[in-house]
């Protein structure tokens, strides 16, 4: 059971890392200046703010992965889980507004 949890944490970390890499490559590929239009400025700021929160979550997940869940504490793991799900739900809103609309 312990190995399964570690595999799940590693899977989550890998997914987060993939998201970060894809966001960086997307920002480089579109080569849009933040001062071009208001839409691009809002998009860059919104996605960039979300990106910074994802990086914070990746740091937290990396900490759990490196030092272990037992040393990190159940309370901190729970808080990080709530934080990560909050960031995830905000991404659904950001994706809908920025990319779909």
Protein Blocks (a to p, Z undefined) as FASTA:
>chain_A
ZZmmmmmmmmmmmmmmmmmmmmmmmmmmnopafklpmmlmmmmmmmmmmmmmmmmmmmmm
mmmmmnopklnopklmmmmmmmmmmmmmmmmmmmmmmmmZZ
